[in-house]
Amino acid sequence: MSAPRLNVAFMTFALLISFGLSFGLSAEAPTADALHGEQTPTYDIRIPRSAQEAIWSYSVERGVSYELVLSVFLVDGRSDFSIESMYQEIDTLIFIRDYWVAEGHSNEAIYFLILLSHNRGIDGCYLFMDANESAEEDPYVQQVTQMKYLLEQGLNPLDALDLKIKPGVY
């Protein structure tokens, strides 16, 4: 196994371990009540602190991984941080998640299908999956997965990551 593939495999394993909590699919997922009064985790990234606070609050309320949302916004090169726009994007991720859950896919597969569908659309996701073995092969999926992993480890993904894929170019 080559070094880049091993790196992606390790991050995939780490993500799958925390997957149930990441998307609120587990009975143990944190709730807004459980996190009431907890300080918002913020990162030194290209997303304003006030936007990070709004994203964290809405992500907790909606049962979506805060770090996943930040990672998607970073990789997409997002520059519009209006509350309405950010909430709409989070709701889109939730819609995609719910679509794949209804299709009967395993929790492990849903994470990758969400990212692939977010980037390519649901129809584009089907086309990609018909032509490839796994959604993990997609560069966008790999980039978001790396960003999320680094954020969860407390590392600044913009410093720690060799950005071979330009944000927002897919």
N, C-alpha and C positions, 0 to 999 in steps of 0.2 A: 504494500500500500504506500503510495507516495505521500510526502509530507503535507501538501495542500489538502489531499483527500482525507488524511488522518486528522488534520485540523478541523475540517468540516464535520467529520464523523464524531469527533469529541464534542464539538459544540452542539451537534444534533442530539447526542446522548444527554448532555446537560439540559438542553431545552425540553426533551421528552420527560425527564425526571420531574421538572417543575410544570409540565404542561397543564395538568388539571387545575392548578391555581392560576395559571397564566390566562386562561380564558373563562374562568368561573364555571367550568364544567364539573367541578368536584363539589361535594357537599361541604368541603372544608375551605372553600374560597372565601377570602375576606369580604366582609360586607361594609357598607358605609357606616353602620352603627358601630361595628367592631373597630374601625379605624378613626372614629370621631375623636378629635383632639390630637391625633398623631400628626407630627410635622411632615409637610410635603417634602419628599426627597427631590432635590433639584440637582442638576448637573451643569457643568461648565461647557455648554454646547451652543449651537446656533439658534436655539429657541429661547426667546425671552423668559425670564423667571416667572412673570405673571402668566404667561401662556402655559408654562410647565405646571403651575399651580392649578390652573383651570383644567388642563388635561388630566392631571392626577385625580382631581375631585370627580370628574365625569367618568374616568376610567374605572374608579372604585365603584361608583354608583351603578355602572353598566356591566361590571364583571369582566373587564378586559384588562390585559396586562398593560400597565403604564409604560414599562420599558419597550414593549412591542410598539405601542403607538408612537412613542418618541423615535424609535428606530425607523419606522415607516416614514415619518415626517422628515427625518434627516436624510435618508436615502433618496426620497422623492425630491429633495431640494426645496421643500415647502417654504414659501415666504409670506403667505397670508395666514396670520395668526389671530384673525377675528374669532370671537367665541362661536358664532354661528357656523363659520366655515370649519373650525376644528371639530365641533360636535357632529356636524354632518359627516365628516370623514370617519370619525369613530363609529357612528351609526352605520356607515357603509361597511366597515369591517365586521360589525355585529351581524348585519344582514347576510354577508358572505359566509360567516361562521354558521349561522342558522341554516343557510341553504345546504351546506355540506353535512351538517348534523342530520338534517331531514333526509338526505340522500343515503344515510346509513354508514358513512365512513367512520373508521376508528378515530379515536382521539389523537393518536399519533399522526395519522395522515392529515387530519383537519388543519393543523397548524400550517403545514406546507401548502395545502390547497388554498387556504385563506390568502397567503402571500402571493401565490401564483395567480389567483383570481383577481386580487387587488391590482396587480400589475398588468395582466393580460385580458381581464374580463373573464367571466365564467365560461363563455364559449371558447375563448383563447386558451383557457386552462384545459378544457377537454382536448383541444387540438394538440397542445403540448404533451399532454399525458398519453395521447394516442401514438405520438412519435418518439417518446422517451420512456425510460424505465421508471423514473422518479421525479417528482417536483423538486427534489433536493438538487438536481442538476442545473436548475435555472440560476443564472448569475444574480438576478434580483433577490431571489429567495436566499441565496448564500450571503449576500451583502446585508440584508436585514437581520438574518440570523446572527451574523458576526457582531453587528451593532448592538443587538439586544443582549448578547452574551457579555460583551464588554461593559455595557451599562450595568448589568446585574452584578458584575465583578467589581464595580466601583471605579472602572477605568474610563478615561475619556476616549471614546472611539475615534475622535478626530485626530488625536495624537498617536494612539496606539495602533491604528489600522492603516495599512498601505492601501489607499483607495485606488484600486486598479480600475474600478468601475465608476464612472462619473455620476454623481447624484443627479437624479432627474432625467437621465438619458436612457430611456427604455422604449 
